[in-house]
């Protein structure tokens, strides 16, 4: 269990991009991914969601969404379950849903 902050997702995007696309230099898309990685590294700091989303041409890299209520503008969530990877059981809950879960557990004993 840990807290995930949207700002952390944004700031870690170059590293996550590298881990996803550039770990193996024999990948067929390596050259294009390297161009984007270099552009990410050249962006002024602190990074903004708008800048990285525009560069990557996809918003999912900076989205922080509650898996229960589906609110997609969270600044922080609690991560429960396994370390996120393909086919893992992981859930992100916003403060309201975490509070509601605690209230439900407390009420039912």
N, C-alpha and C positions, 0 to 999 in steps of 0.2 A: 504494500500500500504506500502510495506517495502522492504528493501534490505535483500537478503539472500546470505551469503558468504559460499563458499565450506568448508572453514576451520571450520565454525560454525557447518555445517552438520557433519563433521568428529568428532569434539570435543563433540558434543551432542549425538553421536551414542549410548553410553551406556544408557543414560537416555531415549532416544527414544525406544531402545530395551526393556528396562524395562517397559515403558508405553504400548508398543504393546503386549508383551508376558507375563509379570509377574504381572500385576495388580491384576489378579485373581489367587490365588494359587490352584484352583481346576481345572484349564485347563489341558487337557490330556497331553499336551506337556510341562508342567511346568518344570519338572525335566531337560529335555534337554535344554530348554531355560535358565534355571538358571545356568547350566554349562557354556554356552556361555557367559552369562552376567558376571559371575565371571571371566572368561578369559578376557573379554573386560576390566573389571576393573583392571586387573593385567597387562595389556599392559603398556609399558613405555610411559610417556608423554613427549612431545606432541604426540598425536596419528597421525598415517599416514593412508592415504586412503588404501594403499597396505596392511598394517597390519590388519586393521579392515575388509576389503573385504575378505582377506584370512581366517580370523577367522569365519566370518559370512557365508562364501562360497557363496556370492552373491554381485554383485557390486552396485545394486540399492540404497543401503543405503548411499552411498557417492557421487552419481552422481548429478551433477548440470547441467541441460540441458535446453536450450532455447526451449520453446514450439512453437515458430514461425519458426526459421531457423533450428531447431533441432541440433544446435551445442551442443556437449556433453562435452566440456572441459572448461566450463565457471568457472571462479573464483568467480563471483558475478552476480546475476540476480535481477531484481525487480519483486516482487510478486504483482500481481493485482488480485482483486476479493475477494472471501470469504476465510476465514481461511481454509487451506487444510484439507479435511476429505473425507470420501467416498461420492461420488455424489455431490460434490461442484463445483462451477464454479470458478476456480483459474487458473491463467496463470503465467508462469515465462518467462521473457524476458531479453535477454542479452543487453549489452550496445548498440550494433549496431542496434538491432531491436527496442529498446526504442527510439533511436535517429531517426530512420526512421519513427516511428509512430508519433513522435512529428513534424517532417518535413511535413508529410502528413496532419496532423491536422492543422498546421500553413498555409500550402499552400491552403487548401480548406476552410479555415475560420471557 
